[in-house]
Amino acid sequence: KPRITQFITFCAVGLVGATINYSIFFILYHFFSVFYLISSATGFIISVFIAFILNKKFTFKIEKTTKSRLMIIKYYSVNIFSMLIGLGVLNILVEIFKINVYIANLFFVATTTSLNFIGSRLFAFRIKNF
């Protein structure tokens, strides 16, 4: 049950991050005609900054620690990995399957959210007994 609660909290934080992510993507792509992969990556990177603080405090309840620098490095490593996988999925959906970029970006968000939860729990915030 604690894992379910933790996942729900992670998803709530993820919803905040996804809203920021998608909003930035939409603004850059729709209004400024920035290439969709760059728009998506930019939204993702900005949302990661906010999500780190929220996940550390609310999802994984990590207090201030001397290992914060290492935790940040691990967290961003997880997020960069998931972003690259997500961008690959996004590119395949748009270029090969010809899915609308706005809809395909939702798959990007879903892919990265799932990978980030697993990576955050098992690696970045190092919580045992997953």
N, C-alpha and C positions, 0 to 999 in steps of 0.2 A: 504493500500500500504506500509506503513512503516513496518508492520509485514512481508510482503513478502520480502522486502529488507533485513530485519533483518534475516529472515530464510535463505536467499541466502548467506549472509555473514557468518552465522553460519555454513552452509554447506561447504563453502569455507575453513573456519577454520577446519571444520570436515574432509575435504579432506586431509589437511596437517596432521592432527592427525591420520586419517585412514591410510595414507601412512606410517607414522612412526610406527603405531600399527602393520599393516600387515607385514611390513619389519622385525620388531623385531620378530614377530610370526614366519615368514618364516625362518629366520636365526636360531632361537633357535630350531624349530621343524625339519627343513630339514637337517641342517648341524650338529647340536649338539644332536639330538634325545631327546630333552626335551619333556616331556608329553604334548600333545596338549593343555590341559586346562591351564597348567602352562605357556606355551609359549604364549597363547592368553592373559592371565591375565597380564603377564609381559609387553607385548606390549601395552596393554590398559593403565596400570598404568603410564608408561613412557609418553605416548602421552597425558595423562590428564594434566600433569604438563605444557606442552607447550600450550595446548588448553586453559587452564585457563587464562593465560596471554593474549593470542590473543583474546579470547572472551570478557574478561573484557575491553580491550582497543578498539577493533574494532567492535565487534558485539553489545555489550550492552553499550558501551561508558561510562564506569564507571570511574570517576576521583578518584584520591587518596582520601581515606576516613578513618576515624577513625574506621569504621566498617569492615575494610579489613579482619581482623582475623576471624570474624564471617562469612563473605562472603566466605572465603576459606573453612572453616569447612562445611558450607552448600553446597558449590560446590562439595567438595569431598564426602560428604554424598550422594548427588544425583548420582555421578559417581560410587560410590561403589554399590549402589542399582542397577543401570542399568547394571553394570558389572556382578553382581550375576544373574540377570535375563538373560543377554546375555549368560553367561556361561551355564546356565540351558538349554537355547535354543540350544547352540552349542552341549552340551552333548547329548541331545535328538536326534538332527539331525544325529550325528555321530553314537551313540550307538544303537538307535532304528530304525531310517530310513536308516542307513548305507550310508549316503551321504558322499562323499569324504571330508576329513577334510579341505582341502584348500578352497573348495566351501562353506562348512558349516561355516567357519570362516567369510566369506563375510556376511552371515546372522547375525552373531554376531555383526559385525561392523554396519550393518543397524539398528539392534535392539537397540544397545546402543546409536547410534547417535540420533534416534528419541526420546528415553526416556530422553537423556541428554538435548535436546533442550527444551522439555516441563518442565523438572525439573529445568533447569537453568533459564528459563524465569519466571516461577511461584514461585520458591522458592529461589534458590541460589542468583540470581541477583535481585529478587523481583520486577518485572516489572508488573504494574497493567494493567488492560484492555486488557488481552489476548483474 
